[in-house]
Amino acid sequence: MISFNIPPVVGTECTYIKEAIDNHKICGDGQFTKKCNAWMEERFNAQKVLLTTSGTSALDMTLLMCDLQPGDEVILPSYTFSSTATAAVLAGANLVFVDIRPDTMNIDETKIEVAITDRTRVIIAMHYAGIACEMDTIMDIAKRHNLIVVEDAAQGVMSTYKGRYLGTIGTFGCYSFHETKNYSMGEGGAIVINDSKYNERAEILREKGTNRSKFYRGQVDKYTWVDFGDSYLPSELNAAYLWAQLEKADEINENRLDSWNKYYAALAILRDKRIIDIPEIPNFCEHNAHMFYIKCKDLDERSSFIEFMKKNEIMTVFHYIPLHSAPAGVKYGKFVGADEFTTKESERLVRLPLYYMLDKMDQEKVINKIIEFYKK
Ligand SMILES: *Cc1c(COP(=O)(O)O)cnc(C)c1O
């Protein structure tokens, strides 16, 4: 069976995990966490990056820092992972879902402004498949309406928009290092803080509501409980695993891009014959090959496709059920404007096997079977 995903392993993970154990430092914020934070700050040119226990907890932390009041609204796409939405709900907001663009599956920046009311506080831009949202337009809207922009860049680590790394453009960015993402630590994530006025609040929130980070830097004599908070520090064991991956970030990225480009070249033939759609990368975006998907004609064709591939021992999977049609989406949110593409496009989309070190022969087989399916 050809898997849909295999978590990345570069070979040095055990050495670093053993180092953490030998150093007797396995809780959070040790040398590996610090190395990962510093690597991302330097590589992505980010003001501040802090590892968290997951992409979800990075989003939770971010939305808590937005200081939302009951009745405040958060604008987001309906085509996203539940974490994007639940973070806003936990922070007390009402959800306002906006339609997506069919070409990137990202929030349609031209449909945001009509959804803004005097209660809107935040826009969440989720970069689907590691391909950037139209950030200049979104940032311009936010500026004019005095809104916070949160980038859910869980899938976008190492991707850029007009030369800037995803996660560093909005007020905040959130990364995920789950085993299904390009770089992993099993479970983990990071928050990117692009406005230094939030640095101190972030440290307190992440450290159970205490000013322990200040204490470690010698800025206060003793640490104490200063505000509400939570525990968002991942273990050093996980950070050690991630460190191994970040050291090989370019190699992982290039390997994934090779596989992505191979799919693209082979399947463009079916796209040209208007049999399927494949992803297009907008100008100004460099992507990280997080995902390769095709779009079938409709839901029925997609079901037969997944079935056919499975019979041939290839795992292909569909993706999000639009949140506005999910039970919690109905309860906590509303869709503003017409659902022109969200439902229709989500029903056509199917993801192909893509991971670090995807075997070339396996990929050939996937491609050949897709072509075979569409010959019938
Ligand atoms: C993976 C993902 C998350 C959540 O990340 P976890 O690390 O699994 O908590 C959030 N948003 C999007 C868009 C994701 O793809």
The ligand as an SDF file (V2000), in Angstrom:
LIG
                    3D

 15 15  0  0  0  0  0  0  0  0999 V2000
   -2.5830   21.1490   10.8930 C   0  0  0  0  0  0  0  0  0  0  0  0
   -3.3610   22.3780   10.9260 C   0  0  0  0  0  0  0  0  0  0  0  0
   -3.7040   23.0130   12.1270 C   0  0  0  0  0  0  0  0  0  0  0  0
   -3.4790   22.4150   13.4760 C   0  0  0  0  0  0  0  0  0  0  0  0
   -2.1850   22.0360   13.7670 O   0  0  0  0  0  0  0  0  0  0  0  0
   -1.9260   20.9220   14.8950 P   0  0  0  0  0  0  0  0  0  0  0  0
   -0.4440   21.0130   15.0880 O   0  0  0  0  0  0  0  0  0  0  0  0
   -2.3640   19.6130   14.3320 O   0  0  0  0  0  0  0  0  0  0  0  0
   -2.6740   21.3000   16.1060 O   0  0  0  0  0  0  0  0  0  0  0  0
   -4.3700   24.2270   12.0810 C   0  0  0  0  0  0  0  0  0  0  0  0
   -4.7040   24.7790   10.9100 N   0  0  0  0  0  0  0  0  0  0  0  0
   -4.4160   24.1970    9.7370 C   0  0  0  0  0  0  0  0  0  0  0  0
   -4.7970   24.8870    8.4740 C   0  0  0  0  0  0  0  0  0  0  0  0
   -3.7490   22.9770    9.6980 C   0  0  0  0  0  0  0  0  0  0  0  0
   -3.4780   22.4010    8.5240 O   0  0  0  0  0  0  0  0  0  0  0  0
  1  2  1  0
  2  3  1  0
  2 14  2  0
  3  4  1  0
  3 10  2  0
  4  5  1  0
  5  6  1  0
  6  7  2  0
  6  8  1  0
  6  9  1  0
 10 11  1  0
 11 12  2  0
 12 13  1  0
 12 14  1  0
 14 15  1  0
M  END
$$$$
